[in-house]
Amino acid sequence: MSLQETLSNQVKQAVKSSFNIELETVEFQATRKEFAGDITVVIFPMLRFVKGNPVQIGETIGNYLVEHVADVKAFNVVKGFLNVEISDSYYINFFNGIKNNDTYGFVTPAAEGKAVMVEYSSPNTNKPLHLGHVRNNLLGYSVAEILKAAGTKVYKTQIINDRGIHICKSMLAWKRFGNEETPESTGLKGDKLVGNYYVKFDQEYKKEIQSLIHSGETEEAAKKKAPILLEAQDMLLKWEAGDEEVVALWKKMNSWVYDGFDITYKNLGVDFDTLYYESNTYLLGKEFVTEGLKSGVFIKEEDGSVWCDLAEDGLDKKIVQRADGTAVYMTQDIGTAIQRIKDFPDVSGMVYTVGNEQDYHFQVLFLILKKLGFEWAKNLYHLSYGMVDLPSGKMKSREGTVVDADDLIDDMAKTAGEISEELGKLDGYSDDEKQALYKTIGLGALKYYVLKVDPKKRILFDPKESIDFQGNTGPFIQYTYARIQSILRKANLDASVTLSASNSLNFDEVSLHAKEKELLKQVQLFPEVIQNAAAQHSPALIANYTYDLVKEFNSFYQNVSILGADNDNEKSFRVQLSNTVANTIKNGFGLLGIYVPERM
């Protein structure tokens, strides 16, 4: 039982015995720095049930705690706040219990328990991954890792949008203008090559629109009548009809893209347990559109298109199948969700990592699945996140103004190298060691900068600002971890030594330095932070906790001599405490997908 749980139970007992009132909850907060104490009981919420002066109520509860809880050594009351001081022996016992636990804070998922499927990335196969995909991948991967650490069985997945008009645009442009070039003949990654033809299509499309306008068409009519668009639409119909030539081209170009994606995912450090393809799942979606028509969930319009009328639910009508019988995104998403439950019966919920411009889409999807009678639909969650902006403005794939993910990763490593060289931190490193470290620092900077922000907030990404060895940045935290490793190497740590009476110290005589105690209090929060981050689907809680832990360690490091302690027992304790902090940093950053270097 945690300290907070113990105190909560005892505070309830104090209120019951002193005021004959049964409290349901007790509110705690961290004790403010200017007051003595380690944890604070907030009295004000109790005043709805316990009548009286908050200071007197606090005094009564404080006296009860001192008398009944061995680890409560003193208290003070400031207005409606009861500040409780905890004995040093409590923190020493806590530390001895976790100091050799490399997975402290993690809960192992039950092998037979219910699972959650986390979807992220979900790219289109007409272009390479860009900065927006980077935030998506980092968020989804981290949330999956956090859910696992909190005790949930997790499957990581993505839906690859490998069909549709946008795919046909790239295919048609390559067919018209590609001269049979391939990734091998050009030296380009396959996803970049295909992406170039998506841009090429848009350029030719705009030319045709202008030509039609000059010949007397309105802009709206020209956009619909442009020959290249009509040919792409015809290609889509042929694809859905199974035309051999179109399907062969589709398979060839998609294979190029998948090879390119695999390289990017490896460089970014994310992975998947299973993959789904829209080209497969849209068929199951169409089956359930037919089922929904029979059950009255959907309605067919005169032109043959199929819709779901959600007016009674406060929403509007949503198309689920076009008049020509082709599927829309909603069709695919219905089929994908159903297929996943068929494939993984232990899945009881899903997390969709998709930008906030799709908020309405997922609101509708979840409602449709409920109307189709799927009980698990109540456990679907849209991990909605804000867009990523750059100082230069918004990215546009069609115009080729996106920030390519591979280029960004390379640029981050290059910038990390330039800054590291300026600071002169890498004396004695070989060139290979330097390059590996630059990548670790650069990727760590990128991931931390993205993940430390609440997912719902929009980000203005500044690469140089993210690679700073001071402040709330990935490199600052990585540097602190490396500093601790240096201490451990010098100390030749013996982790078997335990701070206890057997080391000629009695608990009654132990007195922790204030900085040691603050550091232990911060370490103690880690399991709770993991659980909160899982409940809120927020890696930002892990990121900012880790930063706070690092700040606390650096304050400890500056105020307390570790290797020059007064005696061996004190030295052993401080070295072991440093080691525990390092493990917690490593584990926290691991949940963010960030590596920590042993030297920096």
C-alpha positions in Angstrom: 0.0 0.0 0.0 1.3 3.4 -1.0 1.9 6.2 1.5 -1.0 8.2 0.1 -3.3 5.2 0.4 -2.2 4.6 4.0 -2.7 8.3 4.9 -6.0 8.4 3.1 -7.4 5.5 5.2 -6.0 7.1 8.4 -7.4 10.5 7.7 -10.8 8.9 7.1 -10.5 7.1 10.4 -9.5 10.4 12.1 -12.5 12.2 10.8 -14.8 9.3 11.7 -13.5 9.0 15.3 -13.3 12.8 15.9 -16.3 14.1 14.0 -18.5 10.9 13.4 -18.4 11.7 9.7 -17.4 9.2 6.9 -15.4 10.7 4.1 -15.4 9.2 0.7 -12.3 10.8 -0.6 -9.3 12.7 0.7 -7.5 15.3 -1.4 -3.7 15.5 -1.3 -1.1 17.7 -2.9 2.6 18.3 -2.8 3.7 20.4 0.1 4.8 23.9 -0.9 8.6 24.5 -0.7 8.3 27.2 1.9 6.6 24.9 4.5 7.9 21.9 6.4 6.3 18.7 5.2 6.4 16.0 2.6 2.7 15.6 1.7 -0.3 17.9 2.3 -3.9 17.0 3.2 -6.3 19.6 1.8 -8.9 20.4 4.4 -11.2 22.7 2.4 -13.1 19.9 0.6 -14.0 18.3 3.9 -15.8 21.5 5.1 -18.9 20.3 3.1 -19.2 17.5 5.6 -17.2 18.5 8.7 -18.4 21.8 10.2 -15.8 23.9 12.0 -12.6 25.9 11.6 -10.3 24.4 9.0 -7.2 25.0 11.1 -8.7 23.2 14.1 -9.9 20.4 11.9 -6.4 20.1 10.5 -4.9 20.1 14.0 -7.2 17.3 15.1 -6.4 15.1 12.1 -2.6 15.9 12.4 -2.6 14.7 16.1 -4.4 11.6 15.1 -1.9 10.8 12.4 1.1 11.3 14.7 -0.4 9.0 17.2 -1.6 6.2 14.8 0.8 6.2 11.9 4.4 5.2 12.7 5.9 7.1 9.7 4.3 10.4 10.5 6.7 12.3 12.7 5.3 15.8 12.8 2.8 18.2 11.1 1.9 21.8 10.7 -1.3 23.5 9.6 -1.4 26.6 7.4 -4.9 27.8 6.9 -6.8 24.9 5.3 -3.7 22.8 4.5 -2.3 20.0 6.8 1.4 19.6 6.0 2.5 16.1 7.1 6.2 15.3 7.7 7.2 11.7 7.0 10.1 9.9 8.8 13.4 9.3 7.0 13.2 5.6 7.8 10.0 5.4 5.6 11.9 6.7 2.6 14.9 4.5 3.3 12.7 1.4 3.5 11.1 2.4 0.3 14.4 2.9 -1.4 15.8 -0.5 -0.2 12.7 -2.1 -1.7 13.1 -0.7 -5.2 16.8 0.0 -5.7 17.6 -3.2 -7.5 14.4 -3.3 -9.5 15.2 -2.4 -13.1 11.5 -2.2 -14.0 10.4 -0.2 -11.0 7.0 1.3 -11.8 6.1 -1.1 -14.5 3.1 -3.6 -14.3 3.5 -6.8 -16.3 0.3 -7.3 -18.4 -1.6 -10.5 -17.8 -1.1 -13.0 -20.6 -4.8 -13.9 -20.8 -6.1 -10.4 -20.0 -8.1 -8.1 -22.3 -6.1 -6.2 -24.8 -6.1 -2.8 -26.5 -5.1 -2.2 -30.1 -3.3 1.1 -30.7 -3.3 2.3 -34.3 -0.8 4.9 -35.5 1.0 6.0 -38.6 -1.6 4.9 -41.1 0.0 6.5 -44.2 -1.2 6.9 -47.8 0.9 5.0 -50.3 1.2 8.0 -52.6 3.9 9.9 -50.7 6.7 9.6 -48.1 6.1 10.1 -44.4 6.4 13.8 -43.3 6.6 15.8 -40.1 2.9 15.3 -39.3 3.4 11.5 -39.6 6.4 11.9 -37.2 4.2 13.3 -34.4 1.6 10.6 -35.2 4.1 7.8 -35.0 5.8 9.1 -31.8 2.5 9.6 -30.0 1.0 6.2 -31.0 4.2 4.3 -30.2 4.7 6.0 -26.9 1.0 5.6 -25.8 1.3 1.9 -26.7 4.4 1.5 -24.5 2.8 3.4 -21.6 -0.3 1.3 -21.7 1.9 -1.8 -21.6 3.9 -0.4 -18.7 0.6 0.3 -16.9 -0.4 -3.4 -17.2 -2.4 -3.5 -20.4 -1.8 -6.1 -23.1 -1.3 -4.1 -26.3 -1.1 -4.7 -30.0 0.5 -2.0 -32.2 -1.0 -1.7 -35.6 -1.6 0.6 -38.6 -4.1 0.8 -41.5 -2.2 1.4 -44.7 -4.3 3.6 -47.1 -3.3 1.8 -50.2 -6.3 2.5 -52.5 -8.4 5.4 -53.6 -8.2 8.3 -55.9 -5.0 9.8 -54.4 -3.2 6.5 -55.0 -4.4 6.5 -58.6 -3.1 10.1 -59.1 0.5 8.9 -58.4 0.0 5.8 -60.5 -1.3 7.8 -63.5 1.4 10.5 -63.3 4.1 7.8 -63.3 2.4 6.0 -66.2 2.3 9.2 -68.2 5.6 10.8 -67.3 7.8 8.2 -65.5 9.6 6.6 -68.5 9.7 3.4 -66.5 12.1 4.8 -63.9 12.4 2.9 -60.6 13.9 3.4 -57.2 17.0 1.4 -58.4 17.4 3.5 -61.6 17.0 6.8 -59.8 18.7 6.0 -56.4 15.6 7.3 -54.6 13.7 5.7 -51.8 10.6 4.2 -53.3 8.2 6.3 -51.2 10.0 9.5 -52.4 9.9 8.4 -56.0 6.1 7.8 -55.8 5.6 11.0 -53.9 7.3 13.0 -56.7 4.6 11.7 -59.1 1.8 12.8 -56.7 3.3 16.3 -56.9 3.6 15.9 -60.7 -0.1 15.0 -61.0 -1.1 18.2 -59.1 1.1 20.3 -61.4 -0.4 18.9 -64.5 -3.9 19.0 -63.1 -3.5 22.7 -62.4 -2.3 23.3 -65.9 -5.4 21.6 -67.4 -7.7 23.6 -65.1 -6.2 26.9 -66.3 -6.5 25.7 -69.9 -10.2 24.9 -69.5 -10.8 28.2 -67.8 -9.2 30.0 -70.7 -11.5 28.1 -73.1 -14.6 29.4 -71.2 -15.2 27.0 -68.4 -15.9 28.1 -64.8 -13.2 27.2 -62.3 -15.6 24.8 -60.5 -16.5 23.1 -63.8 -12.8 23.0 -64.9 -11.8 21.2 -61.7 -14.3 18.5 -62.5 -13.7 18.2 -66.2 -9.9 18.2 -66.3 -8.9 15.1 -68.4 -6.2 13.9 -66.1 -8.6 13.8 -63.1 -11.2 12.0 -65.2 -8.6 9.4 -66.2 -7.5 9.0 -62.6 -11.2 8.4 -61.6 -11.5 5.8 -64.4 -8.3 4.1 -63.1 -9.9 3.8 -59.7 -13.0 2.1 -61.2 -10.8 -0.2 -63.1 -8.8 -1.0 -59.9 -12.0 -1.9 -58.0 -13.1 -4.0 -61.0 -9.8 -5.9 -60.8 -8.3 -4.7 -64.1 -5.0 -6.7 -64.5 -2.9 -3.9 -65.8 -4.0 -1.4 -63.2 -3.7 -3.9 -60.3 -0.2 -4.9 -61.5 0.9 -1.2 -61.6 -0.6 -0.7 -58.2 1.2 -3.6 -56.7 4.6 -2.5 -58.2 4.4 1.1 -57.0 3.0 0.1 -53.5 5.9 -2.3 -53.0 8.3 0.6 -53.7 6.6 2.7 -51.0 6.5 -0.1 -48.4 10.3 -0.6 -48.8 10.7 3.1 -48.2 8.4 3.2 -45.2 10.3 0.3 -43.6 13.5 2.3 -43.7 11.8 5.4 -42.1 10.2 3.4 -39.3 13.5 1.7 -38.5 15.3 5.1 -38.4 12.5 6.6 -36.3 12.5 3.6 -33.9 8.9 2.5 -34.1 7.4 -0.9 -34.9 4.1 -2.7 -35.4 2.7 -6.1 -34.3 0.3 -6.3 -37.2 -0.6 -4.4 -40.4 -4.0 -3.8 -42.1 -4.6 -2.7 -45.7 -7.5 -0.6 -46.8 -7.5 -2.7 -50.1 -8.6 -5.7 -48.0 -10.8 -4.1 -45.2 -12.9 -1.9 -47.5 -14.6 -5.1 -48.8 -15.7 -6.2 -45.3 -16.9 -2.6 -44.8 -19.0 -2.9 -47.9 -20.5 -6.2 -46.6 -21.6 -4.4 -43.5 -23.0 -1.5 -45.5 -25.3 -4.1 -47.0 -26.1 -5.5 -43.6 -26.8 -2.0 -42.3 -29.2 -1.4 -45.2 -31.2 -4.5 -44.2 -31.4 -3.5 -40.6 -32.3 0.1 -41.2 -29.0 1.6 -39.9 -28.3 3.0 -43.4 -30.5 4.4 -46.1 -30.1 4.4 -49.9 -30.7 7.6 -51.9 -32.3 7.8 -55.3 -28.8 8.0 -57.0 -27.8 4.8 -55.3 -25.5 6.3 -52.7 -25.8 4.9 -49.1 -25.9 7.2 -46.1 -26.3 7.0 -42.3 -28.7 9.7 -41.0 -27.4 10.7 -37.5 -29.7 13.7 -37.1 -31.3 12.2 -34.0 -27.9 12.0 -32.4 -27.2 15.7 -33.1 -25.0 15.0 -36.1 -25.6 15.1 -39.8 -25.9 12.6 -42.6 -22.7 10.6 -43.5 -22.0 8.9 -46.8 -20.8 5.3 -46.4 -20.8 4.2 -50.1 -20.8 6.3 -53.3 -23.5 6.1 -56.0 -21.1 4.1 -58.2 -20.7 1.5 -55.5 -17.1 2.5 -54.5 -16.1 2.8 -50.9 -15.2 5.9 -48.9 -12.9 6.2 -45.9 -15.8 5.5 -43.6 -16.5 2.2 -45.4 -12.9 1.1 -44.9 -12.8 2.1 -41.2 -16.0 0.2 -40.4 -14.4 -2.9 -42.1 -11.1 -2.5 -40.4 -12.5 -2.2 -36.9 -14.6 -5.3 -37.4 -11.7 -7.3 -38.9 -9.5 -6.5 -36.0 -11.9 -7.9 -33.5 -12.2 -11.0 -35.7 -8.5 -11.4 -35.8 -7.8 -10.6 -32.1 -10.8 -11.7 -30.0 -9.0 -10.6 -26.8 -9.1 -7.0 -28.0 -11.8 -5.1 -26.0 -10.8 -1.5 -27.1 -8.9 0.5 -29.7 -7.0 3.7 -29.7 -6.9 5.6 -33.0 -4.0 8.1 -33.3 -5.2 10.5 -35.8 -5.0 14.3 -36.1 -7.8 16.6 -34.8 -9.0 17.5 -38.2 -10.7 14.0 -38.1 -12.5 14.5 -34.8 -15.9 14.5 -36.5 -15.0 11.4 -38.6 -14.3 9.3 -35.5 -17.3 10.6 -33.6 -19.4 9.3 -36.5 -17.4 6.0 -36.9 -17.8 5.1 -33.3 -21.6 5.9 -33.4 -22.1 3.9 -36.5 -20.4 0.8 -35.0 -22.6 1.1 -32.0 -25.7 1.3 -34.2 -24.5 -1.8 -36.0 -24.7 -3.6 -32.6 -21.0 -4.0 -31.7 -20.7 -3.9 -27.9 -16.9 -3.2 -28.0 -17.6 0.1 -29.9 -18.1 1.8 -26.5 -14.3 1.2 -25.8 -13.0 3.0 -28.9 -10.9 6.1 -28.3 -9.7 8.8 -30.7 -6.2 10.0 -29.6 -6.7 13.4 -31.3 -3.7 15.6 -31.6 -2.8 19.0 -32.9 -1.0 19.8 -36.1 2.7 20.5 -36.3 3.7 23.8 -37.8 7.0 25.2 -38.8 8.3 28.8 -38.7 7.9 28.8 -42.5 4.2 27.9 -42.3 1.8 25.0 -43.1 2.9 22.0 -45.1 1.1 20.9 -48.2 1.8 17.4 -49.7 0.3 18.2 -53.2 2.6 21.2 -53.6 5.7 19.3 -52.3 6.2 21.7 -49.4 6.2 19.0 -46.7 9.1 18.4 -44.3 10.2 14.9 -45.2 10.6 12.6 -42.2 13.9 11.1 -43.4 15.3 14.5 -44.1 14.2 15.7 -40.7 15.9 12.8 -38.9 19.1 13.4 -40.8 19.0 17.2 -40.1 18.4 16.6 -36.4 21.5 14.4 -36.3 23.5 16.9 -38.2 22.4 19.8 -35.9 23.2 17.7 -32.8 26.7 17.1 -34.2 27.3 20.8 -34.9 26.2 21.8 -31.4 28.1 19.0 -29.7 31.3 20.0 -31.6 30.9 23.6 -30.5 30.5 22.6 -26.9 33.6 20.3 -27.2 31.9 17.4 -25.3 33.1 14.6 -27.5 36.9 14.5 -27.0 38.2 11.0 -27.4 35.3 9.7 -29.5 35.9 7.9 -32.8 34.1 9.1 -35.9 31.7 6.2 -35.8 30.9 6.7 -32.1 30.3 10.4 -32.8 27.9 9.7 -35.6 25.9 7.2 -33.5 25.8 9.6 -30.6 24.6 12.5 -32.9 21.7 10.3 -34.1 20.8 9.4 -30.5 20.9 13.1 -29.4 19.1 14.3 -32.5 16.3 11.8 -32.4 16.0 12.2 -28.6 15.7 16.0 -29.1 13.0 15.5 -31.8 11.0 13.0 -29.8 11.1 14.8 -26.5 10.2 18.2 -28.1 7.1 16.6 -29.7 6.1 14.4 -26.8 6.5 16.9 -23.9 3.6 18.8 -25.3 0.0 17.8 -24.5 -1.2 15.8 -27.5 -4.2 18.1 -28.1 -2.0 21.2 -28.5 -0.7 22.4 -31.8 3.1 22.5 -32.0 5.5 25.0 -33.6 8.5 22.9 -34.2 11.9 24.6 -34.1 14.7 22.0 -34.6 17.5 24.2 -33.2 15.5 25.0 -30.0 14.9 21.3 -29.5 18.6 20.5 -29.5 19.7 22.5 -26.4 21.8 21.0 -23.6 20.1 23.3 -21.1 16.4 23.5 -20.1 13.4 21.2 -20.8 15.0 19.3 -23.7 15.9 15.7 -24.6 19.6 16.4 -24.7 19.6 18.0 -21.2 18.0 14.9 -19.8 20.3 12.5 -21.8 23.3 14.5 -20.6 22.2 14.1 -16.9 21.8 10.3 -17.5 25.4 10.2 -19.0 26.7 12.2 -16.0 25.2 9.6 -13.6 26.9 6.8 -15.6 30.2 8.6 -15.2 29.6 8.7 -11.4 28.8 5.0 -11.3 31.9 4.1 -13.3 34.1 6.0 -10.9 32.3 4.6 -7.8 32.5 1.0 -8.9 28.9 0.5 -7.6 28.1 -2.5 -5.4 24.4 -2.7 -5.6 24.1 -5.4 -3.0 24.9 -3.0 -0.1 21.8 -2.0 1.7 21.3 1.0 4.0 20.2 -0.6 7.3 21.3 -1.4 10.8 23.6 -4.2 9.5 25.7 -1.4 8.1 26.2 0.1 11.5 23.4 2.5 11.1 20.2 2.3 13.1 17.1 3.8 11.5 16.5 5.9 14.6 19.9 7.5 13.9 19.5 8.0 10.2 19.0 11.5 9.0 18.6 12.0 5.3 19.9 15.2 3.6 16.9 17.3 2.5 18.1 16.9 -1.2 18.2 13.1 -0.8 14.7 13.1 0.6 13.3 15.3 -2.2 14.9 13.0 -4.8 13.4 9.9 -3.2 10.0 11.6 -3.1 10.3 12.3 -6.9 11.3 8.7 -7.7 8.4 7.4 -5.6 5.9 9.2 -8.0 7.0 7.2 -11.1 4.4 4.4 -10.9 1.5 6.8 -10.3 2.7 9.0 -13.3 2.7 5.9 -15.5 -0.9 5.0 -14.5 -2.0 8.6 -15.1 -0.3 8.8 -18.4 -2.0 5.6 -19.5 -5.4 6.8 -18.3 -5.0 10.1 -20.1 -3.2 8.7 -23.2 -0.6 11.4 -22.6 3.2 10.9 -23.0 3.6 14.5 -21.9 3.1 13.4 -18.3 6.0 11.0 -18.6 8.2 13.5 -20.4 7.7 16.3 -17.9 8.0 13.9 -14.9 11.4 12.8 -16.2 12.5 16.5 -16.6 11.4 17.2 -13.0 13.3 14.1 -11.8 16.4 15.3 -13.6 16.1 18.8 -12.1 15.8 17.3 -8.7 18.9 15.1 -9.3 20.9 18.1 -10.5 20.0 20.0 -7.4 21.1 17.0 -5.3 24.3 16.7 -7.3 25.2 20.4 -6.8 24.4 20.4 -3.0 25.5 16.9 -1.9 28.9 15.3 -2.3 28.4 11.8 -3.7 31.8 10.2 -4.1 33.3 12.4 -1.3 30.7 11.4 1.3 31.7 11.4 5.0 31.6 7.6 5.3 31.3 4.5 3.1 27.7 3.8 4.1 26.7 7.3 3.1 28.6 7.1 -0.2 27.1 3.7 -1.0 23.6 5.1 -0.4 24.2 8.2 -2.6 25.7 6.1 -5.4 22.8 3.6 -5.3 20.3 6.5 -5.2 22.0 7.9 -8.3 21.8 4.5 -10.0 18.1 4.3 -9.2 17.5 7.8 -10.7 19.4 6.7 -13.8 17.2 3.6 -14.2 14.1 5.7 -13.8 15.3 8.2 -16.4 16.1 5.3 -18.8 12.7 3.7 -18.2 10.8 7.0 -18.5 12.6 7.8 -21.8 12.1 4.3 -23.0 8.4 4.9 -22.8 8.9 7.8 -25.1 11.0 5.7 -27.5 14.2 7.7 -26.6 17.6 6.1 -26.0 20.0 7.4 -23.4 23.7 7.3 -24.0 26.2 5.9 -21.5 28.7 8.7 -22.4 28.2 12.2 -23.7 
